[in-house]
Amino acid sequence: MEFDLNMHTARLLMSEPFFAALSRNITKRASNSIPTAGVRVNEETGQFEMIYNPEFFSKLPEDHVRGVLKHEFYHLIFGHVTGDRFHKATGGKMTKIWNVATDLAINSHLVGELPELACIPGQNQFANLPLGKSAEWYHAELKKEQNKDDSEGEGGEGEESDDNNKNNNSSSEADSFDDHSGWGEASQEAKEIAKQRLKEIVKKAATEADKSSNWGTVSSQVRQQIRESLVSKIDWRKVLRYFVKTSQKANKSTSIKRINRRYAYVHPGKKIQRQAKIAISIDQSGSVDDSMLEAFYAELNKLSEIAEFTVIPFDDRVFEEKVYVWKKGEKKKKERVLCGGTNFDAPTEYVNGLNFDGHIILTDMMAPKPKRSNCQRMWMTTEYCARRPYFQTNERVIAVVD
């Protein structure tokens, strides 16, 4: 019988409400390209996804299936996937010791729930390591052990081993049972988007767990880590750049100056130009402070090298006589031209009626939820308003924080 992951995630819902809420918002894709399972950032969507091998899962007992699912979700919760932590711990080199260290940190919370090949503190070759430490702590201990073995065997301090350099010690013999190959590979902009989206997903999952007073097997220690992670800052500049770059469309035209690769000197070649046309709707209400407006304009000055912006001042309506096109390469100073109430339908209708690739709204978000946008839309606001939005949306909401 074909393995049905949905059936197992449904069962997870009954016993693990926090993980179930998290699971509902993580894309899962079956593939035979990896032997077990793994999580990574999808460069095209800017979202975390889980890839799993159905054949591997079909051979596991029910409790191990749930354990592996939670293992993958813990990698997301602990921030292992985007590469920020291993850059600090290893100097930017993804190594087997770091892979093992992250699994030890996670599997401390999954004792008895995983296949035998899992690395677990206090068991087998890791019998001397305690439970409940961070990946960085385990990494440092495994490095000490490796350097000690290298020193005794070769008379000098060894370097961290990888798949092509195996030594006879526990850290190099063991390896993570799941796939970590996609970690840290996505662009920085895609990772920032994914982290922001995950933050919202984890926040909603934590809220659901709090309301039901049921976190399942999530320990108080991990709950505290989760709550602390929800107040961490996202680099809004990288998110903004990613939004603009991924909005770019290719405009193709023929050119006799270019040689056609298939029919050289018979047909003209193709000339491709990429430029994003982005609508920038700026809320003119007084609660959008000058410092946020100034920081936003400063970043748009940089991005004007790769995109054309149409700046749309609005409050309860769009003031079309104030709309202007910010041409590619131009520099502008921050400007406030109006001050009044707020209605997000006004700029949305204006943008929907024209041919834009993306729509960014700079606002305090203090108005009812607007109608659907025909192009991708992103909201940029203050940290306070991002935490306490007037309406709920699945679109990206980014806090402009320095």
LINJO-V494765 format. One line per field, one symbol per residue. ss: DSSP state (H for helix, E for strand, L for the rest). phi: phi as a letter, one per 20 degrees, with the letter a starting at -180 (. if undefined). A space follows every 10 residues. Layout:
# LINJO-V494765
ss->???
phi->???
This chain:
# LINJO-V494765
ss->LLLLHHHHHH HHHHHLHHHH HHHLLLEEEE LLLLLLEEEE EELLLLEEEE EELHHHHHLL LHHHHHHHHH HHHHHHHLLL LLLHHHHHHH LLLLLHHHHH HHHHHHHLLL LLLLLLLLLL LLLHHHLLLL LLLLHHHHHH HHHHHHHHHH HHHHLLLLLL LLLLLLLLLH HHHLLLLLLL LLLLLLLHHH HHHHHHHHHH HHHHHHHHHH HHLLLLLLLH HHHHHHHHHL LLLLLHHHHH HHHHHHLLEE EEEEEEEEEL LLLLLLLEEE EEEEEEEEEE EEELLLLLLH HHHHHHHHHH HHHLLLEEEE EEEELLLELH HHLEEELLLL LLLLLLLLLL LLLHHHHHHH HHLLLLLEEE EELLLLLLLL LLLLLEEEEE ELHHHHHLLL LLLLLEEEEL LL
phi->.ffdfgffff ffgfdcgfff ffffddfccf aefcfcbaca eeffemcfcd dcegffffee fgffffffgf gfffgfgeme efngfffffd mndfcfffgf fffffffgec fndcffffec gnclfdfedf eneeffffff fffgffffff ffecnafeef fcfecedecf fefebfeded fefmefffff ffffffffgf ffffffffff felbemefff ffgfffffff dfedffffff ffgfffefde edbebffdef fecgmddfed ddcdbedded edfefffeff ffffffffff gffffcbddd ecfbcebeef fefbeefgnf dcdgbcdbaa fcbfffffff ffecedeacd deaemeaffe ffefcfccdc bffffffcff cebeffcdee cd
